[in-house]
């Protein structure tokens, strides 16, 4: 077992960075430098943790870096962190997202405040992923709304207030269900054991409950996570919000915070209520494939590029949900991998859209044409990201999508077959968008845009590297995810372990 | 052997990497040399590998490269299977690719995106080799998709032309529909046999129930119809002619479009389990061969004629697979690669000489201006028409004989198709090289000029191969005929009552008669005219209105649905419903209280304060 201080460092470094940036606001550019430095340190810690992580800590347990301090016994409040193969890659993603969002989505308006909010958000997201206690998780999860709200409302586009409000109400209302569910679970556990109030994940997992209670609790949890992911039909906040948020905000929301939804669904809803799993599974699998097809369809007719990514993300989250709810080990591993891969892919999309917006002052599809002519490098990177999203073998998206579909097929063939048509749909909306934006003859303002600058290229390099590396050599990632997923599936759907 | 096999695969990738990373410092001829050289070396490696394989008693060599995907029971290695089938594919793929690379040095000369062209070309060859060398279905899928995306790039090579970018997109999407078939086939096989390596699947194929076996075969057929442009997914291929002509020759005639046939042949031990599946394959192939041949008679663009001709010829291959004549299918595939590449490159030379003109009505009498293109094209024309002793006669004859033994109806259809084939090819030949000069407007009065040697050399070599290609499978020429060499890789084929010598001669006579009828008809009609509405009806020219049909039944309804969803379902039904619900709950619990943004802002601030308190508290407790 490795020291939990590594995880604590993940929480503290961005907060220190945020404070430093807030204090260093008098000098031009200092806040940004501090923010980038702390994000780099965070990334470095992430890399160390990746190599340190040991999935064979004790017995069949795959949690490493664990510690638990009870902070307030009467309230059941505790600082309880641990990391397994599932949360490990969410942590890595969090570190990557903030670094690239800062480097590629720099916004010089009131910069100290902007970068501070970003770093606070990073710390809170880290907290959500490493939390090993439900109440602690909820606090982190819920608090992420605050920096998000201020980033959207403070630095967003024309309809920023409407977008921020909608985002807030949507996710805030939905997470009320989660809070009720968590409290109910904690109190009923206390009632059963007659002991202290606790929300520790490992302890609550053994709470006994009736079948119908399990279903109700699962539904309460699922609503909160479905709104966050988003899962159809709780997605309508996302197109507006992604479109209005500044580039860095869109990246945080879609690449990272969406994963809080799918991660929460897997870890807490599926993980804690195996009794309900068989019953709710058909419903969520159906919503997942609807999301895949519906999202693809709306992506085809989206009028601007950010809404386009929002709908394509809805489709991709559908694939993730399919894997998470499949009860197959292979598909669940694929879902966790897709959470990471989709994160990286989405950073790529939003960065390039941001670069285009900087040049053209617009991200409306109708304003753009033929950009491949003047900007072949931007077009080339967009192509790589697009093909990864389509699921081209050799790039990262394929491995995850393939695992999800082949695993799901073994247990629920029809959903996988319908899902496989999502593979066609992805090609339709992505190639169509590419054609409208990058192909054709560039005239007027489109003809004279500069290609990616040296700095922009360096920001895009890690994305391309990750996409290619995880497509060709996914083993280091798969080998870390698999034991933890095996643990979870063993607990939830024992028959799915071999599938 | 393992090293040589790996080299076959990796050399084109090496070329890609060198040009990608160092292309800035290379001039045009260096890029052309590297790109062509690596493919040529890959061909040499294939020859060496072939010789090595010939001298082995065990002709199934698995080469492990690395462990690609490994989760639970799913093991997917990046590994190669070197056996007679894959090495045959390697030989003709790398051989024809080398010639077309060489040709492209001349054809693409002074193009703006010269470097990009060769990057895609090398990557294509790598993908194609991965497809045929893979030892499991997933790794084959890597190549399968790789050739698809290279085809997409190369079809939309002139991306500023709308027709080109649309054609590239169409090609990719049609292929993707087919890919669903391959995916489902893999899912079925994995869930039933627990493995996806070819040899593993074949070993356990006996455990498949008849229903599952048929489903697998039909799913594979769907995959093949996409990649190999068969009904119902054939109509992307003519549009794909938007790409530069070497692309049409390499990808859309000689290699990639035969991948579907390769896949079916590779999976023949599974095909053996489902006679209804094989029957479906045979019907699809036969009908496609016929339909595409009728369309080819009425096209005005020289490349479109050749494109539909390719669809039709692949139809023959699929038909051969359907009747279990795997050897004949591969024989025709190799022969077709020679003469169709020759015809495409020849047409490229023609187009080149006319400053890009592709309309048959604006050609004519080119024989005397193109002293090398003309005779080589003549060879290709005779070969595809089925005139002995050229390759096409033997290969097509092999297919027809097998079909005759299995199904007389399909045989009649195939013979009619043979007549049509000779007819449309002769029409093309006459309109291009004979008759009156109709090109002066395009050449601004100048005389057309013959292409440079880098372009004509491949033509000559391919012409020689088209003449003697038939020798590959003539049992009385040598004992190791192609069919014997390959037979160990095929699934069980029910032995056919061998034809009597008399009926063999009879069938050959029918083939020759069919070719001569078509040829004579075309000459008598098209020698004296170059346009005739009655003989090129709209129905055929418009591809049986196939695109219009898909557009009306699938394309437009889906688009309408999407627009409707965007405007009504998304905004009013879902968003209205969810937000209404949220507001409703609040109203009922808190009376009428409007959710103002000020409220949320204060709430968010309060949460922020709370956050600060918690942080301080946590630090105090933990620290």
Interface residues (C-beta under 8 A of the other chain):
Chain A: X8 X15 X69 X71 X79 X120 X124 X139 X142 X143 X145 X146 X149 X150 X153 X161 X164 X165 X166 X168 X169 X170 X173 X233 X234 X235 X236 X294 X297 X298 X300 X301 X302 X329 X330 X333 X334 X370 X372 X373 X387 X392 X393 X394 X398 X399 X402 X403 X405 X406 X407 X409 X410 X413 X416 X417 X420 X421 X423 X424 X427 X428 X431 X432 X435 X438 X439 X440 X441 X442 X472 X473 X474 X475 X478 X479 X482 X486 X497 X498 X499
Chain B: X66 X67 X68 X69 X70 X71 X72 X73 X74 X138 X141 X142 X145 X146 X149 X152 X156 X159 X160 X162 X165 X166 X168 X169 X172 X173 X176 X177 X179 X180 X183 X184 X186 X187 X188 X190 X191 X558 X559 X561 X562 X563 X565 X566 X570 X571 X574 X575 X577 X578 X579 X582 X585 X595 X597 X600 X601 X603 X604 X607 X608 X610 X611 X614 X615 X617 X618 X621 X622
